Structure formats: C-alpha cells, structure tokens
Amino acid sequence: MTRTHRLKSDRSEAPVVAAPPAEADLPLMATLGIRFEEGAYRFACIPYDNLHDAANFARLAGAGRDENQR
C-alpha cells in the first residue's frame, strides 16, 4: 500500500509572476529599496507577488526613513 500526503497536489502549478512595475512606481521602489527581479518584487531578499505587499513590509522594517525621523 502506497501512502501519499493529503496536502500534496498531483498537478504542477506554474509559479506566480508579478506584473512589472509601472514607471510611476520606480521612485517609491528606489526610496524603500525594493527591486523587481525574476518576476517578483524583492525587499530584504524576500519575494513578493505585488508592490503593495513589498512596500508595506519595507515601511514596517523602517526602510526609507530619514535618519532624523523617529
């Protein structure tokens, strides 16, 4: 008898590829240190499916803050 893991999918799913940033998004990405590489937005080496999630995490991590701000 062969057992298979219940959560394992038999079909292979293509990885999600994020839409490339618009020209208007580039200043925000530069300010927060977000890159678009290999179909994903990346902040601190973590891939995100969309810019909104990457920007939220970057802000929580303190990216883009002026050194005089608290």
N, C-alpha and C positions, 0 to 999 in steps of 0.2 A: 504494500500500500504506500502510495506516494502522497505526502502532505505538502500543501502549498500554503503560503502565508495569505491570509484573507485580504490584507490591505494591498497586496501586490497586484498591479494591473497587468493583464495579459497583452494589452495593446501598448505600443510605444507612442508616447506623446511628444510632439515637437516642442522644443523649448520656446518660452515666450520671448519675443524680441520686441523691445520698446521702440516706439517711433522716435526718430532722431529729433533733436531739439530744433526749435524754430530760431530764427535769427534774434528775435526779441528775448529769448531765454538765455542767451550767451552771457550777458552781463551778470545775471543772477548766479549762474553757474560759476563764473570766474570769482565772484565775491565770496561764495561759500566753499569753493574748492571742489566742485563737483565736475566729474569728467563723463563723457559718453564714449564707452569702449565696448566693442564686441556685442552691440545690441542692447546694452544696459547702461543706466546712469550709475555712476560709482562715486561713493564717498567713503573714505577710510577703508578702501578695498572691499566694501560691501556692495553687491549689485542690487539695483532697484529697478522695478518694471516701469516706473514713471518718475518724472522730475519732481512732482509734488511730494512724494514719499522721501526721496533723497534730500530735498530741501528742508523738510520738517525735521529729519534726523540730524542734518547738519546744524540747524539752528539750535536744537536741543543740546548738541555737543559743544555749542559755543562758537561755531565757525562764523567768520565774517564780522565778529565783534571788533570794535575799535578798542585798543588797549586801555583807553581812558574810561570806557564804559564798564559798568558793573553788572 
